[in-house]
Amino acid sequence: MQIKLFTISVGDNGSALQEMNTFLRGNKILNINENFVGSPDGAYWCFSVRYMERAGNLTESIADIFNLYLAWYKAKRGKLFGDKVLEYGRNLHTNLRLLQDQILTGDAETGDYQYFTVYDPKKRQICAAPFPQRVLHHAVMNICHTYFERHQISDSYASRPGKGTYSALDRARQFNRRYDYFLKLDVRKYFDSISHGVVRSQLGRMFKDYTLLRLFDRILDSYEVEPGRGVPIGNLTSQYLANHYLSPADYYVREPLRVPAYVRYMDDMVLWHNDKRVLLQAGLRLQDYISEKLKQELKPFCLNKNIAGLPFLGYVLYPDTVHLAWRSRRRYRQKIKKYHLWLETGLWSQEEFHNHATPLTAFTKYADACIEGSNRVLRGGSWNNNPENCRVANRNRNNPNNRNNNIGFRLVLVP
């Protein structure tokens, strides 16, 4: 990203203006700021133009065999023993050479998704791409990641290494302590409402590699909720495209609106200010911008004092404390009860229980307030005299008044 300055006198004969127009036509412009300056020596306009030189000749790097091996390694993580993964790996070199040829010719296969529905935390349709396409997506993003990253502001936190949910929450807590009011915004049916035309325009501002752009076109055309709209939830490419989609809005908030504090996690946007009227006006202008430029619709505004609590990413942030949102509390109770049932009935092993319960419990630890009924120690297995009792799921179901003199141990973790 680079910046070029133009200074044009009010009485200019047109040469400086012509120079600027020539520059604008020949480069991909991100945004333009203008300021009118009056002085005893005269009046003039000062333009600062932020632009990005487009990247080219990337297809060969994407199709490089070492990049494809790296993409295969990333795509199979967590799925080592899946049937499709094992089948692809039996003829790995042949399959990667085939993918290499498809990338170079621009004819890589896309689509043919497997669809399933999840209901946590809300109903969503997930699209699982075939394994060869997941390798393709990783190969593309191994190379293109740098160019997407250049367009992100520091306070955009989704789908970025070193950022993530808890970094966004930490930053939001800083602003929530510093300012009196917040304005929370999010987009209605975000992934389903993403415009293919806007995405193509954004990609054209970043890349000039025709084969790569054609590959992105094929990925976009492989899925739509309605004509020309929607990206599949579940694809690696969708995460990048969706996070990049609102990056023009980030710059609009930072510069024309000049909001002092702003955090975005995918389509969840929060603005802070000490004057609620300024926030409301900024929200209305941002709403118009997103509607006009990005062809999307915002949900109703959430404008309130910070002491009322900011609902953000499953938590409620107060100036001095953090609580779990009520939906998060309900989801925790339901899941932990189900996990214990599956463990006690033998449907899950202790390892499976641990793999699911650990991240679920870790999510609650960021909050300062305890969940109702959760202020207990996490207990491991006990062993009094029978080795089979040394397991997490061991429950003797004894009467509370029962007493004995058995000797054993129990592992205890106090959160």
Residue pairs with C-beta under 8 A, 6 or more apart in sequence:
1 30
1 50
1 51
1 52
1 150
1 151
2 50
2 51
2 52
2 53
3 48
3 49
3 50
3 51
4 23
4 48
4 49
4 51
5 46
5 47
5 48
5 49
6 16
6 19
6 20
6 23
6 46
6 47
6 49
7 16
7 44
7 45
7 46
7 47
8 16
8 17
8 20
8 44
8 45
8 47
9 16
9 42
9 43
9 44
10 42
10 43
10 44
10 45
11 42
12 44
20 47
20 49
23 49
24 49
27 51
27 53
28 51
28 52
28 53
28 54
28 204
28 205
28 206
29 49
29 50
29 51
29 205
30 50
30 51
30 52
30 151
30 205
30 248
30 251
31 50
31 248
31 251
31 252
31 255
32 47
32 48
32 49
32 50
33 47
33 48
33 50
33 255
33 256
34 45
34 46
34 47
35 45
35 46
36 43
36 44
36 45
36 46
37 43
37 44
37 45
37 46
50 251
52 150
52 151
52 205
52 206
54 204
54 205
54 206
54 207
54 208
55 147
55 206
55 207
55 208
55 209
56 207
56 208
56 209
57 209
58 143
58 144
58 207
58 209
58 212
59 103
59 104
59 106
59 209
59 211
59 212
59 215
60 104
61 67
61 143
62 103
62 139
62 140
62 142
62 143
62 144
62 212
63 100
63 103
63 104
63 139
65 96
65 97
65 100
67 139
67 142
67 143
68 96
68 99
68 100
68 135
68 139
69 96
70 138
70 139
70 142
71 135
71 136
71 137
71 138
71 139
71 142
72 88
72 89
72 92
72 96
72 135
72 138
74 138
74 142
75 131
75 134
75 135
75 137
75 138
76 82
76 85
76 89
76 131
79 85
82 131
84 130
84 131
85 131
88 95
88 131
88 132
88 135
95 132
96 135
99 108
99 132
99 135
99 136
99 139
102 108
102 109
102 136
103 136
103 139
103 211
103 215
104 211
105 211
106 211
106 214
106 215
106 218
108 133
108 136
108 215
108 218
109 130
109 132
109 133
109 136
110 133
110 218
110 219
110 221
110 222
111 222
111 223
112 129
112 130
112 133
113 127
113 128
113 129
113 130
113 222
113 223
113 232
113 234
114 127
114 128
114 130
115 125
115 126
115 127
115 128
116 125
116 126
116 128
117 123
117 124
117 125
117 126
118 124
118 126
120 331
121 314
121 327
121 328
121 331
124 233
125 233
126 233
126 234
127 223
127 232
127 233
127 234
127 235
128 234
129 137
129 232
129 234
129 235
134 236
137 219
137 235
137 236
137 237
138 236
140 212
140 215
140 237
141 148
141 236
141 237
141 240
144 207
144 212
144 240
145 240
147 206
147 207
148 206
148 240
148 243
148 244
149 160
151 206
151 244
151 247
152 160
152 243
152 244
152 247
152 250
153 247
153 250
153 251
153 254
155 171
155 250
155 262
155 263
155 264
156 163
156 243
156 247
156 250
156 264
156 265
157 163
157 164
157 165
157 167
157 168
157 171
157 263
157 264
157 265
158 164
158 168
158 239
158 243
158 264
158 265
158 266
159 239
159 240
159 242
159 243
159 266
160 243
165 265
165 313
166 366
168 263
168 265
168 312
168 313
169 312
169 313
169 315
169 317
169 322
169 366
171 263
172 263
172 270
172 310
172 312
172 317
173 317
173 322
175 182
175 261
175 263
175 270
175 272
176 182
176 272
176 306
176 310
176 317
176 318
176 319
177 306
177 319
177 320
178 261
178 272
179 260
179 261
179 272
179 273
179 274
179 306
180 273
180 274
180 276
180 305
180 306
181 272
181 273
181 274
181 275
181 276
181 279
181 303
181 304
181 305
181 306
182 270
182 271
182 272
182 279
182 302
182 303
182 304
182 306
182 310
183 270
183 271
183 272
183 273
183 279
183 280
183 282
183 283
183 301
183 302
183 303
184 268
184 269
184 270
184 301
184 302
184 303
184 310
184 311
184 312
185 268
185 269
185 270
185 271
185 283
185 286
185 287
185 298
185 299
185 301
185 302
186 267
186 268
186 269
186 298
186 299
187 193
187 246
187 267
187 290
187 296
187 297
187 298
187 299
188 296
188 297
188 298
188 299
190 242
190 266
190 267
190 296
191 230
191 231
191 232
191 233
191 238
191 242
192 225
192 229
192 230
193 225
193 229
193 230
193 295
193 296
193 297
194 229
194 230
194 231
194 241
194 242
194 245
194 296
195 228
195 229
195 294
195 295
195 296
196 220
196 221
196 224
196 228
196 229
197 228
197 295
198 245
198 293
198 294
198 295
199 216
199 220
199 231
199 241
199 245
200 213
200 216
200 217
200 220
202 244
202 245
202 248
203 213
203 216
204 213
207 213
216 237
219 235
219 237
220 231
222 232
223 230
223 231
223 232
224 230
231 237
231 238
231 241
231 242
232 238
242 266
242 267
243 266
245 294
246 264
246 266
246 267
246 269
246 290
246 294
248 293
248 294
249 264
249 269
249 286
249 289
249 290
249 293
249 294
250 262
250 264
252 286
252 289
253 259
253 262
253 269
253 271
253 282
253 286
254 262
256 285
257 282
257 285
257 286
259 271
259 272
259 273
259 279
259 282
260 272
260 273
261 271
261 272
261 273
262 269
262 270
262 271
262 272
263 269
263 270
264 270
265 312
265 313
268 312
268 313
269 286
270 310
270 312
271 279
271 282
271 283
271 286
272 279
272 306
273 279
273 282
276 303
279 303
280 301
280 303
283 301
283 303
286 298
287 298
290 296
290 297
290 298
291 297
291 298
302 311
304 310
306 317
306 318
306 319
307 318
307 319
309 316
309 317
309 318
309 323
310 316
310 317
310 318
311 325
314 324
314 325
314 327
314 328
314 363
315 322
315 323
315 324
315 325
315 328
315 366
315 367
316 322
316 323
316 324
316 325
321 368
321 369
322 366
322 367
322 368
322 369
323 367
323 368
323 369
324 332
324 364
324 367
324 369
324 371
328 363
328 364
329 371
329 372
332 360
332 363
332 364
332 371
332 374
333 371
333 372
333 373
335 356
335 360
336 357
336 360
336 361
339 348
339 353
339 356
339 357
339 360
340 353
340 393
342 348
342 353
343 350
343 353
343 392
343 393
344 393
344 395
348 356
350 391
350 392
350 393
353 392
353 393
361 378
361 415
364 371
364 374
365 415
377 412
377 413
377 414
377 415
378 412
378 413
378 414
378 415
379 392
379 410
379 411
379 412
380 392
380 410
380 411
380 412
380 413
381 389
381 390
381 391
381 392
381 393
381 394
381 410
381 411
382 389
382 390
382 394
382 408
382 409
382 410
383 389
383 390
383 408
383 409
384 404
384 406
384 407
384 408
385 406
385 407
385 408
389 396
389 408
